[in-house]
Amino acid sequence: MTGRLSRDKTDRLIAHLTNRDEFWCDHPLPTVALNDPKFNPNQMWRGPTWVNINHLFIEGLARAGLYRTRARTMRQDA
């Protein structure tokens, strides 16, 4: 949220967020990873994308300064 994670941690986070098996779907980011056994796109907090949660990630990515393009893509796709 703050954009203050170390570059290493931010890169690892981005790797998870953009992994199509985990979080990068048609409307990123689901609340639970797609490959999690408890993922359910129809159950609250078990899969659906929530715009308020995405907003926090988008703002954090933009503040980090290194991922503005990724933040813009998420803003358009969410």
LUMMAR-163518 format. One record per residue (C-alpha): residue number from 1; x, y, z. Coordinates in nm, 2 decimals, m for minus. Layout:
N
NODE   num       c1       c2       c3
NODE   NUM        X        Y        Z
...
This chain:
78
NODE   num       c1       c2       c3
NODE     1     0.00     0.00     0.00
NODE     2     0.28     0.25     0.08
NODE     3     0.51     0.16    m0.21
NODE     4     0.79     0.12     0.05
NODE     5     0.87    m0.25     0.01
NODE     6     1.22    m0.34    m0.09
NODE     7     1.28    m0.40    m0.46
NODE     8     1.33    m0.77    m0.39
NODE     9     1.00    m0.80    m0.20
NODE    10     0.81    m0.59    m0.46
NODE    11     0.95    m0.80    m0.75
NODE    12     0.84    m1.12    m0.57
NODE    13     0.50    m0.98    m0.51
NODE    14     0.47    m0.88    m0.88
NODE    15     0.57    m1.23    m0.98
NODE    16     0.27    m1.37    m0.78
NODE    17     0.03    m1.10    m0.89
NODE    18     0.11    m1.15    m1.26
NODE    19     0.12    m1.53    m1.25
NODE    20    m0.18    m1.65    m1.46
NODE    21    m0.21    m1.96    m1.23
NODE    22    m0.24    m1.75    m0.92
NODE    23    m0.38    m1.40    m0.95
NODE    24    m0.36    m1.26    m1.31
NODE    25    m0.69    m1.35    m1.46
NODE    26    m0.95    m1.16    m1.68
NODE    27    m1.03    m0.93    m1.39
NODE    28    m0.73    m0.93    m1.16
NODE    29    m0.68    m0.96    m0.86
NODE    30    m0.91    m1.23    m0.71
NODE    31    m0.92    m1.23    m0.33
NODE    32    m0.78    m1.59    m0.32
NODE    33    m0.53    m1.74    m0.57
NODE    34    m0.69    m1.92    m0.86
NODE    35    m0.49    m2.24    m0.78
NODE    36    m0.59    m2.24    m0.41
NODE    37    m0.82    m2.54    m0.33
NODE    38    m1.06    m2.30    m0.16
NODE    39    m1.10    m2.07    m0.45
NODE    40    m1.46    m2.02    m0.54
NODE    41    m1.55    m1.73    m0.78
NODE    42    m1.90    m1.72    m0.64
NODE    43    m1.83    m1.71    m0.27
NODE    44    m1.75    m1.38    m0.10
NODE    45    m1.38    m1.35     0.00
NODE    46    m1.30    m1.68    m0.17
NODE    47    m1.23    m1.56    m0.52
NODE    48    m1.42    m1.27    m0.66
NODE    49    m1.23    m0.95    m0.76
NODE    50    m1.30    m0.66    m0.53
NODE    51    m1.24    m0.31    m0.66
NODE    52    m1.15    m0.17    m0.32
NODE    53    m0.88    m0.43    m0.26
NODE    54    m0.75    m0.38    m0.62
NODE    55    m0.74     0.00    m0.56
NODE    56    m0.50    m0.06    m0.27
NODE    57    m0.27    m0.27    m0.48
NODE    58    m0.28    m0.03    m0.78
NODE    59    m0.19     0.27    m0.56
NODE    60     0.09     0.08    m0.39
NODE    61     0.23    m0.02    m0.73
NODE    62     0.21     0.33    m0.86
NODE    63     0.38     0.46    m0.55
NODE    64     0.66     0.21    m0.58
NODE    65     0.74     0.40    m0.90
NODE    66     0.87     0.09    m1.08
NODE    67     0.54    m0.06    m1.18
NODE    68     0.33     0.23    m1.31
NODE    69     0.25     0.05    m1.64
NODE    70     0.14    m0.26    m1.44
NODE    71    m0.08    m0.05    m1.22
NODE    72    m0.23     0.12    m1.52
NODE    73    m0.31    m0.22    m1.67
NODE    74    m0.47    m0.34    m1.35
NODE    75    m0.68    m0.02    m1.33
NODE    76    m0.81    m0.09    m1.68
NODE    77    m0.88    m0.46    m1.63
NODE    78    m1.02    m0.46    m1.28
